Amino acid sequence: MKEYKVKIPFTGDIFVDVKAENKEDAVKLALKEASLECAGEWFTDDENIQVEEIKYKF
């Protein structure tokens, strides 16, 4: 699994860190974790949700 930082534009920006198999799953999980499932359906636009893979350097 990869780690992603998901930026959700909802009355300001909400950042959620999640672990998921891909970016699409990361968006779904982030909306669920942020308790914005209903709002995500009518307020957020997929084009405005930004997903960035978190990469660690050792």
Chimera marker file (.cmm) of the C-alpha trace (Angstrom):
<marker_set name="trace">
<marker id="1" x="0.000" y="0.000" z="0.000" r="1" g="1" b="0" radius="0.5"/>
<marker id="2" x="1.072" y="3.541" z="-0.690" r="1" g="1" b="0" radius="0.5"/>
<marker id="3" x="0.490" y="6.613" z="1.452" r="1" g="1" b="0" radius="0.5"/>
<marker id="4" x="-1.321" y="9.607" z="0.000" r="1" g="1" b="0" radius="0.5"/>
<marker id="5" x="-2.076" y="13.152" z="1.153" r="1" g="1" b="0" radius="0.5"/>
<marker id="6" x="-5.521" y="14.143" z="-0.106" r="1" g="1" b="0" radius="0.5"/>
<marker id="7" x="-6.539" y="17.826" z="-0.251" r="1" g="1" b="0" radius="0.5"/>
<marker id="8" x="-10.318" y="18.281" z="-0.104" r="1" g="1" b="0" radius="0.5"/>
<marker id="9" x="-11.635" y="21.789" z="-0.873" r="1" g="1" b="0" radius="0.5"/>
<marker id="10" x="-14.493" y="22.160" z="1.608" r="1" g="1" b="0" radius="0.5"/>
<marker id="11" x="-14.946" y="25.525" z="3.362" r="1" g="1" b="0" radius="0.5"/>
<marker id="12" x="-11.210" y="25.924" z="3.360" r="1" g="1" b="0" radius="0.5"/>
<marker id="13" x="-8.878" y="23.058" z="2.641" r="1" g="1" b="0" radius="0.5"/>
<marker id="14" x="-8.869" y="19.809" z="4.572" r="1" g="1" b="0" radius="0.5"/>
<marker id="15" x="-5.821" y="17.546" z="4.299" r="1" g="1" b="0" radius="0.5"/>
<marker id="16" x="-6.199" y="13.840" z="5.076" r="1" g="1" b="0" radius="0.5"/>
<marker id="17" x="-3.363" y="11.289" z="5.056" r="1" g="1" b="0" radius="0.5"/>
<marker id="18" x="-4.506" y="7.801" z="4.052" r="1" g="1" b="0" radius="0.5"/>
<marker id="19" x="-3.061" y="4.466" z="2.947" r="1" g="1" b="0" radius="0.5"/>
<marker id="20" x="-4.617" y="3.031" z="-0.217" r="1" g="1" b="0" radius="0.5"/>
<marker id="21" x="-3.862" y="0.918" z="-3.266" r="1" g="1" b="0" radius="0.5"/>
<marker id="22" x="-4.358" y="3.804" z="-5.735" r="1" g="1" b="0" radius="0.5"/>
<marker id="23" x="-5.385" y="7.466" z="-6.004" r="1" g="1" b="0" radius="0.5"/>
<marker id="24" x="-9.067" y="6.717" z="-6.613" r="1" g="1" b="0" radius="0.5"/>
<marker id="25" x="-9.283" y="4.610" z="-3.450" r="1" g="1" b="0" radius="0.5"/>
<marker id="26" x="-7.370" y="7.321" z="-1.567" r="1" g="1" b="0" radius="0.5"/>
<marker id="27" x="-10.018" y="9.927" z="-2.475" r="1" g="1" b="0" radius="0.5"/>
<marker id="28" x="-12.890" y="7.656" z="-1.386" r="1" g="1" b="0" radius="0.5"/>
<marker id="29" x="-11.171" y="6.805" z="1.906" r="1" g="1" b="0" radius="0.5"/>
<marker id="30" x="-10.265" y="10.450" z="2.604" r="1" g="1" b="0" radius="0.5"/>
<marker id="31" x="-13.865" y="11.601" z="2.076" r="1" g="1" b="0" radius="0.5"/>
<marker id="32" x="-15.044" y="8.883" z="4.438" r="1" g="1" b="0" radius="0.5"/>
<marker id="33" x="-12.418" y="9.699" z="7.097" r="1" g="1" b="0" radius="0.5"/>
<marker id="34" x="-13.227" y="13.407" z="6.924" r="1" g="1" b="0" radius="0.5"/>
<marker id="35" x="-16.946" y="12.595" z="7.389" r="1" g="1" b="0" radius="0.5"/>
<marker id="36" x="-17.758" y="14.412" z="4.170" r="1" g="1" b="0" radius="0.5"/>
<marker id="37" x="-19.365" y="11.606" z="2.188" r="1" g="1" b="0" radius="0.5"/>
<marker id="38" x="-22.649" y="13.464" z="1.652" r="1" g="1" b="0" radius="0.5"/>
<marker id="39" x="-20.973" y="16.814" z="1.100" r="1" g="1" b="0" radius="0.5"/>
<marker id="40" x="-18.455" y="15.171" z="-1.210" r="1" g="1" b="0" radius="0.5"/>
<marker id="41" x="-21.229" y="14.094" z="-3.524" r="1" g="1" b="0" radius="0.5"/>
<marker id="42" x="-22.667" y="17.562" z="-4.076" r="1" g="1" b="0" radius="0.5"/>
<marker id="43" x="-20.058" y="20.101" z="-2.966" r="1" g="1" b="0" radius="0.5"/>
<marker id="44" x="-16.647" y="18.860" z="-4.006" r="1" g="1" b="0" radius="0.5"/>
<marker id="45" x="-15.667" y="18.321" z="-7.604" r="1" g="1" b="0" radius="0.5"/>
<marker id="46" x="-13.308" y="15.468" z="-8.447" r="1" g="1" b="0" radius="0.5"/>
<marker id="47" x="-11.187" y="17.912" z="-10.447" r="1" g="1" b="0" radius="0.5"/>
<marker id="48" x="-10.623" y="20.035" z="-7.326" r="1" g="1" b="0" radius="0.5"/>
<marker id="49" x="-9.560" y="17.158" z="-5.069" r="1" g="1" b="0" radius="0.5"/>
<marker id="50" x="-5.787" y="16.825" z="-5.155" r="1" g="1" b="0" radius="0.5"/>
<marker id="51" x="-3.968" y="13.590" z="-4.338" r="1" g="1" b="0" radius="0.5"/>
<marker id="52" x="-0.242" y="13.418" z="-3.712" r="1" g="1" b="0" radius="0.5"/>
<marker id="53" x="1.725" y="10.252" z="-2.981" r="1" g="1" b="0" radius="0.5"/>
<marker id="54" x="3.829" y="10.559" z="0.167" r="1" g="1" b="0" radius="0.5"/>
<marker id="55" x="7.363" y="9.335" z="-0.424" r="1" g="1" b="0" radius="0.5"/>
<marker id="56" x="9.841" y="8.937" z="2.384" r="1" g="1" b="0" radius="0.5"/>
<marker id="57" x="13.602" y="9.309" z="2.020" r="1" g="1" b="0" radius="0.5"/>
<marker id="58" x="15.823" y="7.290" z="4.295" r="1" g="1" b="0" radius="0.5"/>
<link id1="1" id2="2" r="1" g="1" b="0" radius="0.2"/>
<link id1="2" id2="3" r="1" g="1" b="0" radius="0.2"/>
<link id1="3" id2="4" r="1" g="1" b="0" radius="0.2"/>
<link id1="4" id2="5" r="1" g="1" b="0" radius="0.2"/>
<link id1="5" id2="6" r="1" g="1" b="0" radius="0.2"/>
<link id1="6" id2="7" r="1" g="1" b="0" radius="0.2"/>
<link id1="7" id2="8" r="1" g="1" b="0" radius="0.2"/>
<link id1="8" id2="9" r="1" g="1" b="0" radius="0.2"/>
<link id1="9" id2="10" r="1" g="1" b="0" radius="0.2"/>
<link id1="10" id2="11" r="1" g="1" b="0" radius="0.2"/>
<link id1="11" id2="12" r="1" g="1" b="0" radius="0.2"/>
<link id1="12" id2="13" r="1" g="1" b="0" radius="0.2"/>
<link id1="13" id2="14" r="1" g="1" b="0" radius="0.2"/>
<link id1="14" id2="15" r="1" g="1" b="0" radius="0.2"/>
<link id1="15" id2="16" r="1" g="1" b="0" radius="0.2"/>
<link id1="16" id2="17" r="1" g="1" b="0" radius="0.2"/>
<link id1="17" id2="18" r="1" g="1" b="0" radius="0.2"/>
<link id1="18" id2="19" r="1" g="1" b="0" radius="0.2"/>
<link id1="19" id2="20" r="1" g="1" b="0" radius="0.2"/>
<link id1="20" id2="21" r="1" g="1" b="0" radius="0.2"/>
<link id1="21" id2="22" r="1" g="1" b="0" radius="0.2"/>
<link id1="22" id2="23" r="1" g="1" b="0" radius="0.2"/>
<link id1="23" id2="24" r="1" g="1" b="0" radius="0.2"/>
<link id1="24" id2="25" r="1" g="1" b="0" radius="0.2"/>
<link id1="25" id2="26" r="1" g="1" b="0" radius="0.2"/>
<link id1="26" id2="27" r="1" g="1" b="0" radius="0.2"/>
<link id1="27" id2="28" r="1" g="1" b="0" radius="0.2"/>
<link id1="28" id2="29" r="1" g="1" b="0" radius="0.2"/>
<link id1="29" id2="30" r="1" g="1" b="0" radius="0.2"/>
<link id1="30" id2="31" r="1" g="1" b="0" radius="0.2"/>
<link id1="31" id2="32" r="1" g="1" b="0" radius="0.2"/>
<link id1="32" id2="33" r="1" g="1" b="0" radius="0.2"/>
<link id1="33" id2="34" r="1" g="1" b="0" radius="0.2"/>
<link id1="34" id2="35" r="1" g="1" b="0" radius="0.2"/>
<link id1="35" id2="36" r="1" g="1" b="0" radius="0.2"/>
<link id1="36" id2="37" r="1" g="1" b="0" radius="0.2"/>
<link id1="37" id2="38" r="1" g="1" b="0" radius="0.2"/>
<link id1="38" id2="39" r="1" g="1" b="0" radius="0.2"/>
<link id1="39" id2="40" r="1" g="1" b="0" radius="0.2"/>
<link id1="40" id2="41" r="1" g="1" b="0" radius="0.2"/>
<link id1="41" id2="42" r="1" g="1" b="0" radius="0.2"/>
<link id1="42" id2="43" r="1" g="1" b="0" radius="0.2"/>
<link id1="43" id2="44" r="1" g="1" b="0" radius="0.2"/>
<link id1="44" id2="45" r="1" g="1" b="0" radius="0.2"/>
<link id1="45" id2="46" r="1" g="1" b="0" radius="0.2"/>
<link id1="46" id2="47" r="1" g="1" b="0" radius="0.2"/>
<link id1="47" id2="48" r="1" g="1" b="0" radius="0.2"/>
<link id1="48" id2="49" r="1" g="1" b="0" radius="0.2"/>
<link id1="49" id2="50" r="1" g="1" b="0" radius="0.2"/>
<link id1="50" id2="51" r="1" g="1" b="0" radius="0.2"/>
<link id1="51" id2="52" r="1" g="1" b="0" radius="0.2"/>
<link id1="52" id2="53" r="1" g="1" b="0" radius="0.2"/>
<link id1="53" id2="54" r="1" g="1" b="0" radius="0.2"/>
<link id1="54" id2="55" r="1" g="1" b="0" radius="0.2"/>
<link id1="55" id2="56" r="1" g="1" b="0" radius="0.2"/>
<link id1="56" id2="57" r="1" g="1" b="0" radius="0.2"/>
<link id1="57" id2="58" r="1" g="1" b="0" radius="0.2"/>
</marker_set>
